[in-house]
Amino acid sequence: MDLQIQGLGNEQLAPGYRQVLVPWAVQGGLNPPVITSAKGAYFQDQHGQSYLDLTSGYVAVSLGHGHPKVVKAIQAQAERLCWTASSYFNDVRAEYAELLQTISPWPEGLRVHFACGGGEANDDAIKIARLVTRRTKVLTAYRSYHGSTLGSSALTGVDRWRDPIPAPAGFAKFVAPNPYRSPFHTEDPQVEAARALDHLRMVLSHEGAQNVAAILMEPVTGSSGVVLYPDGYLEGVRQLCDEHGILLVFDEIMTGFGRCAAPFAAQRVGVAPDMISFAKGASASYTPLGGVLVRERVARHFDTHLFDVGHTHAGHVLAVAGGLAALKVYLEEGLFERARQVEQWLDHGLRQLQERHPVIGDVRGLGAHFGIELVKDRASKEPLVQWHHPDGSAPMRTLYTELLKRGVHAYGRYNVMIVAPPLTIERHELDVGLQALDEALAVVESRL
């Protein structure tokens, strides 16, 4: 995740900490804070130091930490029933599925398949698409992230995976548009969309559209750069899928549950897919919950065919109870709508920072999901660190460490920092984060 924080001191940790493998990190020399508690937009370490959670963890804790209604619901469910086989019906699963229907982009209805996290959900979406279409290939975009399982890492279109494990067969990539860094040699968004769709048609012709089960993509990219596609592009992808009998799957693991100021980004961008993979914000990460929403016209295939997808913890009742309680809070507190207000705060505050700091090349985002792209030179758009840099970036490490010194947690990927606070954040709390970012950027610029 390019956190790359070596810690703020040199204290000796108990042996147990060293026995835990930290994801996405070289283990030697790690000394991050030991987190012991959290409340609202802040979490605390073992010394009582508070940190503003400017990116909702990994764009996951959308309700902030410790929301009492969700905590109480999990406690109550733990006392009643934690687990039952997924082959049995359960009242909590049924209530959650019914409530999910009310926020879905499909008026004809949906069915829900449960998983434990985002990578697993994307794996299952692939399998569902192949079972329905009886086709093998799946297309995803370069500059995308879909998870760390073997299947979801094969879907992923960035060079995060440097291990020697070959990707499974059946996956192909295409180039998606990027208005700030056009791979199609234009600064006109309409031309960008048109050329990107022509490129996708070419890929389909070479792969054989009749062999493609699904196109899976993020409607707004997450850790691969927070890229917003130009108008008309996703509509064109939808049309291509309809022309060739291909299922369109939106990976909404980051963008779902209000992150883009709508229940799902699908509604914000105005394009309805055939499936939506979800996790993270579904339970605000209070419980490990993910899954796939399948629109009814696709799901009814399994009324007469085996649904050959499942896991021991699919629909884990305690996890689903966390999701049900979180969704009720989103709706009761109007947080999908409130994210529009957070969007205004972020857009205004980050553009003010852009005016003061030449290192900020671009500011972009929707709802409470923004990214700032850092550059060496605005005119040339030369990245502060190359996207494919194998060893990360000293300037970006400096940025995150300086933020941490000022009591702010954030993360990003290569030269893009994500700014995605909880939907519940207050304006004065966000101002604290933006002030810290202002100071940290000044440090970065002074060292360039």
Legacy VTK file of the C-alpha trace (Angstrom):
# vtk DataFile Version 3.0
C-alpha trace
ASCII
DATASET POLYDATA
POINTS 448 float
0.000 0.000 0.000
3.058 2.253 -0.013
2.555 3.145 3.634
6.248 2.487 4.112
6.274 3.862 7.660
9.251 2.778 9.689
7.868 4.234 12.880
8.329 7.346 14.950
10.782 5.953 17.485
13.100 3.068 18.264
11.302 1.423 21.141
11.662 -2.316 21.614
8.495 -4.248 20.903
7.451 -7.459 22.626
8.367 -10.619 20.661
4.783 -11.252 19.609
4.753 -8.223 17.347
7.754 -9.494 15.411
6.041 -12.821 14.840
3.223 -11.208 12.859
3.937 -10.821 9.141
2.904 -7.314 8.076
1.219 -7.272 4.643
2.812 -5.385 1.742
6.005 -4.597 3.643
9.628 -5.676 3.958
9.669 -6.971 7.527
13.086 -5.830 8.676
13.147 -2.517 10.528
9.403 -2.069 10.744
8.306 -0.092 13.769
4.825 1.319 13.157
2.556 2.527 15.973
0.815 -0.126 18.071
-2.886 0.691 17.733
-4.977 -0.078 20.789
-8.276 1.839 20.482
-10.326 4.038 18.181
-13.337 6.316 18.205
-14.948 8.337 15.447
-12.441 9.727 12.971
-9.452 8.946 15.237
-7.510 5.922 16.431
-4.978 5.764 19.279
-1.656 4.035 19.877
-0.228 2.463 23.025
1.023 5.844 24.238
-2.356 7.536 23.880
-1.312 9.439 20.746
-4.328 10.076 18.496
-4.246 9.871 14.688
-6.857 11.323 12.356
-7.898 8.591 9.937
-7.783 10.602 6.720
-8.253 7.549 4.493
-10.687 5.497 6.584
-7.980 2.896 7.092
-7.714 1.389 3.621
-10.834 3.264 2.419
-12.878 0.913 4.558
-14.019 2.354 7.906
-16.667 4.560 6.324
-18.649 5.087 9.542
-15.584 6.035 11.521
-14.540 3.854 14.422
-16.782 2.470 17.125
-20.222 3.577 15.950
-22.394 2.500 18.907
-25.312 1.153 16.864
-23.087 -1.191 14.884
-21.129 -2.277 17.957
-24.342 -3.079 19.838
-25.765 -5.018 16.911
-22.627 -7.167 16.693
-22.698 -7.771 20.449
-26.357 -8.769 20.374
-25.824 -11.133 17.448
-22.811 -12.732 19.147
-25.003 -13.605 22.110
-27.694 -15.142 19.883
-25.924 -16.888 16.973
-22.503 -16.413 15.374
-22.492 -19.011 12.624
-24.788 -21.332 10.787
-24.216 -23.264 7.585
-24.728 -21.263 4.417
-27.051 -24.027 3.186
-29.632 -22.949 5.784
-31.774 -19.838 5.595
-31.145 -17.213 8.239
-33.179 -14.174 9.274
-30.206 -11.775 9.381
-29.056 -12.705 5.896
-32.584 -12.340 4.558
-33.140 -8.926 6.151
-29.815 -7.660 4.852
-30.504 -8.915 1.311
-33.910 -7.244 1.338
-32.419 -3.940 2.496
-29.650 -4.157 -0.109
-32.308 -4.347 -2.789
-33.611 -0.917 -1.753
-30.248 0.720 -2.564
-29.329 -1.279 -5.662
-29.255 0.121 -9.223
-31.610 -2.628 -10.478
-35.388 -2.136 -10.250
-36.003 -5.778 -11.255
-34.318 -7.057 -8.094
-31.137 -8.812 -7.033
-29.742 -11.775 -5.181
-26.722 -11.707 -2.887
-23.770 -14.063 -2.632
-21.673 -13.535 0.487
-17.907 -13.722 0.898
-15.422 -12.563 3.540
-13.592 -9.833 1.650
-13.023 -8.054 -1.620
-10.525 -10.347 -3.301
-12.697 -13.360 -2.551
-15.739 -11.482 -3.858
-14.013 -10.757 -7.163
-12.932 -14.383 -7.473
-16.559 -15.407 -6.999
-17.846 -12.837 -9.480
-15.564 -14.363 -12.114
-16.841 -17.839 -11.346
-20.476 -16.712 -11.475
-19.901 -15.036 -14.857
-18.283 -18.159 -16.270
-21.060 -20.388 -14.956
-23.758 -18.183 -16.495
-22.121 -17.562 -19.891
-20.195 -20.841 -20.236
-17.300 -18.690 -21.468
-13.784 -18.572 -20.060
-12.137 -15.203 -20.616
-12.352 -12.152 -18.364
-11.108 -8.685 -19.326
-9.838 -6.095 -16.855
-8.060 -2.784 -17.208
-4.446 -1.924 -16.724
-4.009 0.498 -13.800
-6.561 -1.369 -11.689
-6.569 -3.199 -8.374
-8.892 -6.088 -7.545
-7.354 -7.995 -4.630
-4.538 -10.274 -3.544
-5.886 -13.804 -4.003
-4.499 -15.746 -6.957
-7.594 -14.970 -9.013
-8.018 -11.333 -8.034
-4.310 -10.621 -8.436
-4.623 -11.948 -11.989
-7.447 -9.453 -12.480
-5.283 -6.643 -11.128
-3.686 -4.449 -13.778
-0.779 -2.837 -11.952
2.656 -4.233 -11.159
1.947 -4.845 -7.480
2.678 -8.530 -7.791
6.369 -9.262 -8.121
6.208 -12.872 -6.973
7.099 -15.748 -9.298
3.591 -17.237 -9.307
2.115 -17.271 -12.830
-1.404 -15.902 -13.281
-4.150 -18.421 -14.025
-5.266 -18.714 -17.624
-8.185 -16.798 -19.070
-7.353 -13.208 -18.111
-6.648 -10.402 -20.591
-6.075 -6.673 -20.163
-7.087 -3.507 -21.949
-6.088 0.136 -21.544
-8.719 2.351 -19.939
-8.851 6.138 -20.330
-7.089 8.477 -17.942
-7.947 12.138 -18.568
-4.932 13.498 -16.675
-2.437 11.141 -18.350
-4.108 10.168 -21.584
-2.811 6.896 -23.005
-4.666 7.854 -26.200
-2.743 11.060 -26.924
-5.434 13.660 -26.413
-6.531 16.280 -23.916
-10.139 16.188 -25.145
-12.252 13.971 -22.831
-14.694 13.048 -25.607
-11.867 11.987 -27.909
-10.294 10.091 -24.996
-13.506 8.119 -24.425
-13.987 7.399 -28.126
-10.414 6.190 -28.651
-10.533 4.067 -25.506
-13.724 2.379 -26.727
-12.152 1.756 -30.155
-9.214 0.152 -28.354
-11.541 -2.075 -26.316
-13.330 -3.152 -29.498
-9.957 -4.134 -30.944
-9.069 -6.166 -27.852
-12.433 -7.923 -28.026
-11.885 -8.730 -31.686
-8.473 -10.275 -30.968
-9.576 -12.158 -27.845
-12.848 -13.203 -29.490
-15.838 -11.502 -27.914
-17.688 -14.829 -28.037
-15.097 -16.166 -25.558
-15.430 -13.344 -23.029
-17.563 -14.008 -19.956
-17.146 -10.659 -18.257
-15.519 -7.269 -18.269
-14.682 -6.433 -14.658
-13.655 -2.911 -13.730
-13.790 -0.255 -11.045
-16.284 2.491 -12.023
-13.860 4.879 -10.293
-10.435 3.420 -9.630
-9.190 3.105 -6.074
-5.605 2.512 -4.994
-4.490 2.497 -8.626
-4.924 6.250 -8.872
-8.511 7.445 -8.208
-9.120 7.868 -11.947
-12.522 9.196 -13.055
-13.439 8.078 -16.559
-14.628 10.656 -19.105
-18.334 10.945 -19.873
-19.541 8.316 -22.282
-16.852 5.741 -21.610
-18.630 3.487 -19.137
-21.846 3.840 -21.143
-19.884 2.622 -24.161
-18.490 -0.337 -22.236
-22.038 -1.224 -21.190
-23.150 -1.096 -24.829
-20.276 -3.324 -25.967
-21.156 -5.864 -23.288
-24.783 -5.896 -24.409
-23.768 -6.322 -28.056
-21.652 -9.392 -27.317
-23.509 -11.056 -24.432
-20.746 -10.148 -21.973
-21.523 -9.533 -18.307
-20.376 -6.197 -16.915
-19.063 -6.431 -13.342
-18.292 -3.362 -11.264
-15.713 -3.797 -8.531
-17.215 -1.468 -5.909
-15.162 -2.733 -2.997
-13.854 0.794 -2.425
-16.536 2.879 -4.112
-19.631 1.187 -2.690
-21.792 2.141 0.283
-21.695 5.909 -0.098
-18.039 6.458 -0.830
-18.893 8.278 -4.086
-21.962 10.082 -2.651
-24.447 7.455 -3.816
-25.193 3.955 -2.531
-22.944 2.661 -5.305
-20.761 4.478 -7.812
-22.895 2.798 -10.493
-25.679 5.204 -9.602
-23.341 8.199 -9.502
-21.947 7.474 -12.974
-25.337 6.414 -14.333
-24.405 2.938 -15.590
-25.958 -0.282 -14.268
-23.681 -3.345 -14.353
-24.786 -6.973 -14.150
-22.946 -7.663 -10.906
-21.340 -5.594 -8.162
-18.594 -6.966 -5.933
-18.533 -5.340 -2.503
-16.665 -5.378 0.831
-14.954 -2.693 2.969
-17.726 -0.118 3.495
-20.433 -2.788 3.536
-19.851 -3.267 7.262
-17.559 -0.230 7.575
-15.025 -3.036 8.169
-16.368 -3.697 11.665
-16.741 -7.296 10.496
-15.025 -9.087 7.563
-17.847 -8.961 5.022
-17.862 -9.014 1.244
-19.877 -10.473 -1.567
-21.441 -10.133 -4.975
-24.743 -8.470 -5.827
-26.226 -10.222 -8.849
-29.084 -8.608 -10.735
-32.157 -10.805 -10.946
-32.094 -11.421 -14.682
-28.620 -12.975 -14.275
-29.238 -14.709 -10.940
-32.330 -16.578 -12.168
-29.980 -18.738 -14.252
-29.287 -20.624 -11.042
-32.933 -21.540 -10.528
-32.257 -24.407 -12.925
-28.457 -24.723 -12.750
-26.110 -25.497 -9.875
-24.772 -22.424 -8.052
-21.329 -23.937 -7.655
-19.878 -21.132 -5.516
-19.473 -20.996 -1.754
-17.298 -20.858 1.349
-17.489 -22.085 4.934
-17.845 -18.487 6.092
-20.104 -17.304 3.252
-22.796 -15.271 4.966
-21.140 -15.612 8.374
-24.001 -14.448 10.550
-21.906 -12.229 12.823
-20.313 -10.560 9.790
-23.673 -10.020 8.113
-25.113 -8.563 11.326
-22.362 -5.949 11.164
-23.274 -5.180 7.570
-26.981 -4.946 8.300
-26.399 -2.562 11.202
-23.999 -0.445 9.140
-26.457 -0.147 6.258
-29.198 0.935 8.633
-26.892 3.652 9.984
-26.008 4.836 6.471
-29.709 5.205 5.708
-30.888 6.590 9.062
-28.151 9.216 9.210
-28.364 10.168 5.528
-24.690 9.436 4.972
-24.961 8.664 1.264
-26.254 12.207 0.814
-23.840 13.686 3.356
-20.945 12.486 1.244
-21.898 15.239 -1.225
-21.078 17.770 1.484
-17.787 16.027 2.215
-17.096 16.172 -1.530
-17.469 19.966 -1.471
-15.132 20.245 1.524
-12.506 18.035 -0.087
-12.699 19.636 -3.509
-12.344 23.124 -2.032
-9.638 22.242 0.501
-7.482 20.159 -1.818
-7.632 22.730 -4.614
-6.500 25.374 -2.158
-3.529 23.144 -1.355
-2.890 22.733 -5.071
-2.630 26.504 -5.424
0.030 26.611 -2.699
2.015 23.517 -3.623
3.413 23.069 -7.157
4.045 19.405 -6.318
0.280 18.750 -6.641
-0.333 18.139 -10.317
-3.965 17.046 -10.177
-6.882 16.847 -7.753
-9.781 14.531 -8.601
-12.541 12.606 -6.920
-16.190 12.024 -6.119
-17.894 12.029 -2.751
-15.431 11.184 0.008
-13.060 9.525 -2.472
-10.325 11.861 -3.720
-6.772 11.553 -4.911
-3.945 14.032 -5.301
-1.350 13.201 -7.930
2.116 14.514 -7.123
4.530 15.658 -9.828
8.014 17.058 -10.208
6.814 19.525 -12.800
3.240 20.578 -13.577
3.923 21.546 -17.165
5.450 18.204 -18.141
3.397 16.210 -15.595
6.535 14.252 -14.736
5.489 12.074 -11.764
7.114 12.650 -8.399
7.961 8.947 -8.610
7.457 6.729 -11.623
4.311 4.589 -11.470
6.313 1.427 -12.033
9.110 2.325 -9.589
10.171 -1.051 -8.074
11.300 0.261 -4.686
8.608 2.769 -3.808
9.432 6.406 -3.306
11.483 8.267 -0.729
9.426 11.464 -1.228
6.170 9.570 -0.676
7.587 7.846 2.396
8.508 11.302 3.663
4.948 12.513 3.039
3.279 9.695 4.984
5.809 9.842 7.811
5.445 13.618 8.147
1.681 13.187 8.268
2.029 10.551 10.966
4.243 12.889 12.991
1.369 15.360 12.879
-1.153 12.765 13.999
-2.680 11.922 10.599
-2.933 8.527 8.903
-3.050 8.339 5.096
-1.921 6.037 2.336
-1.659 5.857 -1.424
0.105 4.171 -4.294
3.223 5.474 -6.022
2.708 9.199 -6.709
-1.018 9.339 -5.847
-2.173 9.894 -2.272
-5.739 8.947 -1.409
-7.891 11.269 0.684
-10.999 9.327 1.727
-12.136 10.193 5.263
-15.073 8.552 7.061
-18.460 9.757 5.816
-19.104 10.906 9.373
-16.119 13.265 9.572
-16.789 16.800 10.802
-15.509 19.861 8.952
-13.162 20.870 11.764
-11.672 17.360 11.823
-11.060 17.450 8.088
-9.439 20.862 8.474
-6.954 19.277 10.902
-6.048 16.722 8.249
-5.700 19.308 5.499
-3.487 21.493 7.692
-1.218 18.517 8.396
-1.137 17.725 4.678
-0.208 21.333 3.932
2.747 21.123 6.323
3.830 17.656 5.147
3.805 18.741 1.489
6.005 21.688 2.399
8.544 19.288 3.896
8.454 17.117 0.762
8.988 20.143 -1.486
11.882 21.376 0.642
13.712 18.091 0.088
13.247 17.824 -3.643
LINES 1 449
448 0 1 2 3 4 5 6 7 8 9 10 11 12 13 14 15 16 17 18 19 20 21 22 23 24 25 26 27 28 29 30 31 32 33 34 35 36 37 38 39 40 41 42 43 44 45 46 47 48 49 50 51 52 53 54 55 56 57 58 59 60 61 62 63 64 65 66 67 68 69 70 71 72 73 74 75 76 77 78 79 80 81 82 83 84 85 86 87 88 89 90 91 92 93 94 95 96 97 98 99 100 101 102 103 104 105 106 107 108 109 110 111 112 113 114 115 116 117 118 119 120 121 122 123 124 125 126 127 128 129 130 131 132 133 134 135 136 137 138 139 140 141 142 143 144 145 146 147 148 149 150 151 152 153 154 155 156 157 158 159 160 161 162 163 164 165 166 167 168 169 170 171 172 173 174 175 176 177 178 179 180 181 182 183 184 185 186 187 188 189 190 191 192 193 194 195 196 197 198 199 200 201 202 203 204 205 206 207 208 209 210 211 212 213 214 215 216 217 218 219 220 221 222 223 224 225 226 227 228 229 230 231 232 233 234 235 236 237 238 239 240 241 242 243 244 245 246 247 248 249 250 251 252 253 254 255 256 257 258 259 260 261 262 263 264 265 266 267 268 269 270 271 272 273 274 275 276 277 278 279 280 281 282 283 284 285 286 287 288 289 290 291 292 293 294 295 296 297 298 299 300 301 302 303 304 305 306 307 308 309 310 311 312 313 314 315 316 317 318 319 320 321 322 323 324 325 326 327 328 329 330 331 332 333 334 335 336 337 338 339 340 341 342 343 344 345 346 347 348 349 350 351 352 353 354 355 356 357 358 359 360 361 362 363 364 365 366 367 368 369 370 371 372 373 374 375 376 377 378 379 380 381 382 383 384 385 386 387 388 389 390 391 392 393 394 395 396 397 398 399 400 401 402 403 404 405 406 407 408 409 410 411 412 413 414 415 416 417 418 419 420 421 422 423 424 425 426 427 428 429 430 431 432 433 434 435 436 437 438 439 440 441 442 443 444 445 446 447
